Amino acid sequence: MTPQFHLARWNEPIVFGLSEPGQRGLLPAPVEAELAAVVGPAEALVPAVARRKTPAALPEVSQVRLRKHFLRLSQQTMGAAVGVDIGQGTATMKYSPPVLDRISRRLADLHPLQNPATIRGLLDIVLRFERVLCAISGLDRFSFQPGGGTHGIYANARIIRAWHEHNGEGHRDEIITTLHSHSADAAAPRLAGFRIITLDPGPTGLPTVDDMRAVISDRTAGFVVVNPEDTGLFNSAIADLVAVVHEAGGLCAYDQANANGMLGITRAADAGFDLCQFNLHKTFGSPHGAGGLACGAIGVRTALAPFLPSPTIERDGDGVPYLDFARELSIGKMRAFYGAIDTVVRSYAWSLAQGAEGLRSVAETAVMNSNYLATRLRDDLGIDASFIEQSSLPRLEQVRYSLEAVLAGTGHGSEAISRRTVDFGVSGYFPGHHPWTVPEPMTLEPTESATRAEIDAYVEMLREVLREAHENPARIGASPESTAIHLVDEASLDDPTRWALTWRAYLRKNNAL
């Protein structure tokens, strides 16, 4: 398989690098004298305390150059609509029909500060979608405020803390998770002030009930876990693990970012969970990450509903939706306004289009695709999944493979192989969370969006890359060849003195400001 892909290459600076004093993209028309006489100077409408002492440090760029800048950047992107999107691990784009863009654009004229009485239809949609997620999860209430999966896990951790403090058990300060859960399942509760206890994999690649009993104590606040784990293995003893935590007085939160293999098949409440979190921007047909507004929808049992972020959307005695801010036990606001409402609307429309049978079909297709890909990689390329010797369990909607043998035979490991795949017009795959607990990991997730032909094409692409790794390793080490940016200097990523999150921070670090 020969690469047929070449991305546009513009040596395009960031927009601040295009700034030239005096250049303007827009020249506002002067205010008519009659209007100015009535309204007065515009700056007088801004309270003195809110006025800038110096003009904003914005780039000065002409309209023509600005247009070229953004069009050039758009030519240097790799999106789900143009490539085979299998390789992003737990973040792979799912089926997201363009009609959802038209639906969400209908919200463009709404303002988050307008009177809630004028958007009752929108609030009704949110409440309707809440009932959809309640049916899918078996839980009783949902909030859509968190701005992503990790934010949703953080919100659940805060609810767990608030619950224990309300019940006079604020001494419970330990959250249990598993080694192959999402990194956020440890990081977010840690940020919420908990000490993290991590369960290592047992004989089958999964923690056991005995492992759980060994770490339970009177300080156990809860259990935060993803199932299936990032290896793709589903822990069939999950209800027993949850029961052990409940016996100790803890709460259990189900991170359901990996929900594509379970919709309509198994529910959080049925396994005994008290809380859960869905990534609407992954499972429910909305773009992921920078592709669109993220939303980590969090669900709870009735007893925990008073602790949900404020405001919640309720119905009055006549069934009219309204915003309820009078919530004494709430953990407070997690995000401005109501959260990513356009993502909620998109996800609601996607769910209605699927219907109950369609949602189950999503799960069945995701599992089938994942296991088909795993079989082809094993039989045709000799690539095995992690823990394959210990466990005969099938994988669900993703698999974490290991390229340890490729590294030993070629000198190039998973990250180099991932970079080379980009030259074939696909997104470089996600190896695995650091620190790597699976040697040279490669996490692939075909889910429900790929056709069999696309999966086969992806396998043939990997076959060619692995052939090159053995026959022409120098080419692998120098890849990618066909991208806008050739090869990132990874040394700079490991030097905190060079990190800068904004242009002004960069200038300060380089003594240019």
N, C-alpha and C positions, 0 to 999 in steps of 0.2 A: 504494500500500500504506500503510494508516494504522496507526500504532502501536497495538497492543492490549495494551500491557504497562504495569503500574505496580507498582513494588516497594513493600513496606511501608516506611513511614518512621517510625522511632522516634528521637527525639533522645536516644539511649542513651549515657550516659557509659561509660568503661571501668570495670571492676569496682572498681578502687581508688577511683574517684570516688563509689561507692555506700557506702563504708565509714562506719559510725556506731559510735562506741565503745559496747561492751556488747552489740551485736547478735551473735547466734549462729545458725549454720545447723544445728548439731548439739550436743545436750547429752548427753555420755556419762553412762551410769549410774554411780553410785559403786561402787567396788570393795568386794566383801564383806569384812568384817573378817577372816574366817577365811582368805581367799585372801591378803589383804594381809599377814597375819602370817607366811605361808609364803614368799611371793615377795619381800616388802619393797617399798620405794618404787621406782617405775618408773625414776626418773632414775638410780638406782644401777646399773641394767643397762647404762647408757651410759658408756663410759670418760670420765673427767674431761676429757681433751684434746679429746673430740668434743662436749662439751656447749656449748650456746650461753651466752654471757654475758648476752645480752639476748634477749627473745622475738622470734621471726620477725615481720617487718613485713608481716603478712598482712591483707587487707581483712576487716573485721568486717561481715558481711552476713547478714540473716535468710534462712531457707530459702525463704520465699515470694518475697522480692525477688530472690534469686539465680535461682530458677526462671524468673521473668519476664525476667530479664536474658538468659539463654541462649536462651529461646524467641524473644525479640525479635530477637536476633542471627541466629537460624536463619531468620527470615522475611526477612532482608535479604541473602540469599545468592543467587548465580546459579550454578547447577551444570549439569553435562552432562545430568542427568536431566530438566531442565525447559526447556532452550533448545536452539537449533540451535548446535552447537559446531563451528565451522569456523575461527574467527578467531584462535586462539592461536599460530599459526605452528608452530614446532618443538615446542611444548608441548601441542598439541591432544589432548584426551582421546580415547583409542581405544576400541574395543569392550570394555566391561567389564561382563559380566553380573552381576546382583546375587547369583547363586548363589555367586560367588567370595567374597562377604562371609561367607556361612554356612560355607564351607570354612575360611577363615582364622580365624574365631572359635573354631574347635576348638582353637586354640593358646592360648586365653586362660588356661587353667589351668596352663600350663607356666611355669617360672621359669628365667631364663637362667643362674642359679647352681646349678641342680640337677645332680646327678651325670650326666655324659654317658651313662653306661651305662643310664640310665632313659629316654633319648630316642633310642635307636638307630633307631627307625622314622623319626623326623624327620630324623636325619642321613642315612638312606638316601634319603629324598626329595630332599634337597639334592644328593646324589651323582647321583641319577637325572636331575635337572634339569641338572646340570653336563654330562652326556652329551648331553642335548638341545641345549644351546648349543654344545657341541663339534661336533655334526653340522651345525648351522646355520652356524657360522663356519669350520669346518675346522681350528680350533686344538685344542690338546691338553688344557689344564687351565683351570679358572675359579675365581675367588674372588668371593664375594658380600658381602665386608665393606664396600666403599665405600658411603657414604651418599648417592649421587646421581651424575649424569653427570659433573659437574665434579670431584667427589671421585675418580671412577674414572679420569678423565684424569690427575689429580694422581698417583694410585697408579701408573699406567703410566709417567709421567715419572720417578717415583722408581725404578721398576724399570730403566728405561733408564740412569739415572745409576748405579745399583748394578752393573749389568752391565758398564759401561765401567770403573768403578773396580776391579771384581774382575779385569778383564783388563788392568789396568795402563794404561788410557787415560783416566784421570780428567781429562785436559786437554780432552776433548770437552765443550764447554759451550754449544753452539748447537742449538736446536730450530727446524726449519723448519715453517711452516704456511702457509695461504693466507688471503687477505683475506676471503673469504666462507665460511671455516670458522666454526664456532661460536666466539664470543669466548673461551670456556673453553679452546680448543685453544692459545691463546697465554697466557692468564692462569694456568692451572694449571701448565704447565711453568715459567713465570716464577717462580711461587711456590716451585717446586722448585729454583730457583737457576739456571735456564738463561737465556741470552740468546736473544731471539726474532727470527727472520728471517722476514719475511712476503713471500710471492709475490703480486704483483698479477695481476689478470685479464689474459689475453692477448686476441687478436683475437676469439675466440668467447665471451669472458666467463669463460674458464678459464685457469689458468696452463699453460705448455707445458714440455716436457722441456728446451728450451733455457733457459727461465727457471730451472729447477731446477739445471742445470749451472752457471749463472752464480753461484750462491750456495753451492755445495758447497765444502767445504774440509776440512782435517784436524781442524778443530774441530767438525765436524758430528756431533752425537750422535744425532739422529733426526729423523723427519718425523711430525708429528701432524696429521691431516687428517680432515675430514668429506666424504663423497662418497655421494650428491649433496650439493653445497654448499648453503648456505642460500638460494641463488637458485633451487634446484630442478634445476640442471644437473648431469648425471652426467659425470664426466671419464673418457672411455673410454681415455685414455692413462695411467690410474692405475698399471697394472702397470709401465709404463716409468718413471714417476716413482719408484716404489718401487725399481726396479732401479738407478737412478742413486744413490740413497741407500745401498743395499747395497754397491755398488761402492766407495763412499767409507768403508765400515766402520760406517755408522749403522744404527739400528733404525727400524722403521716401525710406528706405532700408528694404528689405524683407529677414529675416533670414529663409532660407529654409532647415535647417538641418532636419526638419520634412517633407520632401518632398515625402515620400513613398506613402502617401495617395492621391497625387495630380498630379502625372506625367500623362501628356496627358489629364488632365481634366480641370485644371485651371492654368493660367500663371501669373507671377509677373507683366508683362507689362499690361495685361488686367485689373488688379486692379489699375493701375496707378502708380506702383512703378518705381522709378528712378534707383535703385540699388538692387542687390540681392546677395545671397551667398548660394552655395550648398556645402555640405560635401561629397566630392567624396568617402571618406573612410567610408561612411555609406549607402547612397542611391544608389551609382553607383557600387556596387559589389566589393569594395576593403575592406581589413581588417580595423578594427577600432582601433584607439589609438595605444597601444603597439603592436598590431597585424600587423602593417604595417605602411608605411609612409603616414601621413595624408596630405590632400590637401583641402583647402578652396577656391573653385573657385568663383571669384567675377565677377558679370556682371553689366554693366552700359548701359545707353542710350548713343546715339552718342555724345550728348553735353558734357558728362562727360568723354568720352574716353581719351581726352588729359591728364587727371589726373591719369590714371591707373599706377600701378607700372612699373618701367623701368627695363629691356627693354621689349617692346612688340614684337610680331612676326608679320611681315608684308610680303606682296608680292611685288616684284618689277614689272616693266612694262611687264616683260615676265612671270609673275606668279611664279617666284622663291622665296621661303621664305627666309627671312633674319631677323636678330635681329636689332631692331631700338632703339638706345640709345639716339638719338637726340630729346629729348622730354622735352621742356622747362617747361611745367606745371606739369610734373609727380610728384607724391608724393615720388618718389625715389624707391630704392630697398627695398623689404620686406623680402627677403630671398636670400641665396646664389644661384648663377647660375639661373636656370629657374624654380625652384620649384621642387616638387616631380614628376618628369616626368614619372617614372615607374607607379605611381598611375594614371596619366592621360592616359597612354597607356592602362592600365587594364580597366579603366572606358570606354574608347572608344570602346574597344573590346566587353565589356559587353553590351554597348548600341547598337552596330551593331547587336549583337546576338539577342537582344530583338526585335529590330525594333519598328516602331511607335505603332503598335498594342500591342506588348509585353510590352512596357512601360506603356500603359494604363492598361493592365492586371495586372501589378505590383501594381498599385494604387487600382484597384478594389479588388484584392485579399487581400491586406493589410487592407483595410477598412472592408471587410467581416470577416477576421480572428479576427480583434480587437473586432468587435461587437458580434461575436460568443462567444469569450472568456468572454466578459462583461456579456452576457446573462447567461452563465453557472455559473459564479461567483455569480451573483445576485440570480438566481433561485435555485441553488444547495447549495451554501455556505452562502448565505445571505450577501454577500459583495457588497456594492454599490459604484458607482463612486462618485467623488467629485461633488458638486453642483447638485446632482441628483434631489433634491426637487425643485430647482429653474429652471432647464432647462430640456426640453424634447428632446433636440437636440441629434442626434446620434453622437458618437465619431468617430474620424478618425483612424489613424494608431497607436495610443497609448491611454491609459487611466490612469489617476491618481486616484487610489482608496483610500479609507480611512479605516484603521484598528483601529479606535478610540474605537469601541465597543469591539474589541478583547483585547485591553489594559485594558479597564474597567473590563472585565470579567475574565482576567487571570493574570494581572500584567505584561504582556509582550507585548511590542509594536512592531512596524513595523521592527525595526532594529534586534530585537531578532528573529522574525519570518524569516527574510531574512537569518540570519546566519544558522538557522536550515535547510532551503531548500537546502543548499550546501551539506548536508549529503545524499541527494537524487540524487547527480550527476548533478546538475544544477548550473549555476552561481547564486550567491546570487543576488536578484533583487535590483534595484535602488529605494530607498524610494522616495526621492524628493530633490530638491535644498534647501539648508539652506538659510535663516530661513524658517521653514515649515509654509506655509500658509494654507495647507490642513492638518488637524490633522492626525498624524500617517500615512503618505502617503505610497502608494505602487504603483509604476509606471511599468506597464507591456506593452510590445509592441511585439505582435507576428509577425507583418508585413507579408511579402509574403513568408518567408522561411519555416514556419512550416506546417506540414501536420495536418489534423484534428486529427489524432491519437495522435500526439505530444501535441496538445493543450489539448486534453482530459486527457492525462497522466499528464500534468502540473496541471490541475484542481484537479485530484485525489491526487497528491502530496500535494497540498495546503490543501486539505480536511484532510489528515492524520496529517499534521503539526498543523492545528488548533485543531484537536482532542487532540493531545498531549498537546497543550497549556492549554486546559481545564482540562485534566485528569492527566497530569504529567508535570506541569509547571517547575519543577526543571530541567528536561532534556532540555527544551527549553533554560533556562538560562545558562546552561553549554555548549551549542552547539557552534560551530560545533564539532562533534566527530571524523569525518572521514577524516579530512584534514591534510595537512602537518604541518601547524601552527595551534595550537589549538584555542587560543582566544587572540586577540591582547589586550594589556594593553592600553585602551583608554585614561587613565589619562595622559600618556606620550604625546598623540597627542594634548592635550590641554595646554601643557607647552612649551612655545616658547623657554625657556632656554635649552630644550633638542632637539630641532629641528636641523637637520643636513642634508644638501642636498648631501654631498660628504663624502667619507671615511676620507679624511684629515680634513674636518670640524668637523667630529665626534671626531677624535682624539684630535683636539684642544680643543673642549668643555670638553673633559674628561681629559685634561692635560696630554695627552699621546704623544704629539708631540712637 
